[in-house]
């Protein structure tokens, strides 16, 4: 239980302090297509940082599959800039302690739409990735990020996401 709370606290701090350096943006500009870079640019800076951390984690684990790395980078793309830290806290608490927390939080101003975005983000992020020119495989990895259908790459993504 302490490790769950510690992980969530770490995510809150990263949400509030996460940044993407100019050097990292230069690397992305050389790696991504213009459409993929534009999609990355629509993401909240915390989700950008998280995606970069997931990619670094995947690299550190020896993964170099371009589809997997793109999935790691863009898996939260559809959350957008309007899903804030308190929406994410409410979502995490609901996942941990029951959906009744989601129902209660949905009554707060601005929470209902944000919680729907979080719930539906795997599917919508997959659609956005395809629209940005990513492969169908990248989209499937994103779509099934919480319950991978690809036992190797999908599970690597899921674990990297949890660690970061």
N, C-alpha and C positions, 0 to 999 in steps of 0.2 A: 504494500500500500504506500509506503514512504517513497519507493522508487517511482510509482505512478505520479504522485504529487510533485516529486522533484523534477520529473520530466516535463510536466505541465508548467511548472514555475519557470523552468529553463526556456520553454517555448514562449511564455509571456514576455520574458526579458528579451528574447531574440526578436519578438514581434515589435517591441518598443524601440529596440536599438539596432536592429539589422540594417545593414547598408550594402550596396554593391559598389565596388571601387571602379574608378575609370579604367584601370588595367583589366578588371574582369569584364567590363563592357566591351573593351577592345577585343578580348578573346572571343566573346560571344559574337561580335560583328564578323569575325573571321570564320566562325563555325556555323552559324545559323544563316538560313536564307533571309532575305529582307522581310518576308511575311512572318517567319518564325520569330525574328527579332522584334517585329512590331507587336506580335502576340505577347512576348515576354514583357514588352514595355507597357502593356495594359494591366499587368499584374501589380498588386500591392507590393511595396518594397519588401515587406516581411516575407511574402510568398516568393518573390524573386530570390531573396537571400536563402530561404529554405530550399528552393529548387537547386540553387548552386551548391548548397551543402549536401543535398542528396546526390548530386552528380559527383562531388568530391568523394563521398562515402563509397559510391559504386566504383569509382576509379581505384580507390584504396583497396577495395575487395577484389581487384583484378578484372573488373568488367570493362570492356571496351566496345560493346555492341552499340552502334549508333542509335538504333531504335530504342533501346533501353535507356541510354543517356538522355535522349530527347524526352522520353516519358518522365524520367526523373526531374528534368528541368521544368516541364510544362504541366505536370499532373494536377496542379492547383489553379490553372489559368483562369477558369471561369468564376472563381470566387470574386475576382475584381477588387476594386479599391473600396467598396462599400461594406465589406465584411470586416468588421473591426475586432479588436481584442476581446471585448465583452461578449460579442456574439460567439466567438470561438470558445470562450470560457463556458458559456451556457451550453454549447454543443458538447464539449468534452464532459461536463458534469452529467448531462443527459445520457451520454453513451455509458458512462461509468455507473450512474445511480438510477437510471430509468428514464424512459421517455416522458414521464410526467413533468420532468424538469423542462423539457422542450415545450410542452403545452403551456406551462406557467410562463416561461420566458417569452413565448410568442405573443403574449398579451402586452408586453412592453413595447413602447413606440419604436418602430424600426427593426424589431427583432424577428417578426414573422417572415418577412421577405429574406432576411439574411440567413435564417435557419433553413429555409427552403433552398437557398443557393448552396449552402454547405452540404445539405443532404443530396442534392442533385449534381454536385460539382464533378464527380467522376464522368458521368455521361456527357455533360456539357463541355467539360475540358477536352474529352476525346473528340467531340464534334469540332471544337475550335482548332484542335491540332490538325485534323484532316483539312480543314479550310485553310490552314496555314501551310499546307504542303507536306505534312508528316505522313508517314506510311500508315496503312491499315493496322499493321502490327503495333506501331507506337500507340495508336488510338486504342487498340485492345488492351495493351498494358495499362494505359491510363484508366480505361473504363472499368477494369477489374482490379484496381489497385488495392482494395481492401480484402478481396477474396480472389486471389490470382487463379487464372485458368492455365497460365504458363508456369509449370512447376519450377523452372529454373529462373528465367528472367523476371517473371511476375513476382515470385517470392523474394528475389533480390531487391526489387523495387519496394515491396511492402516492408521489408526489414530496414532498408535504408531510410524510408519515410519515417518509420517508428523511431529510429535512432536520432533523427534530426528534427 
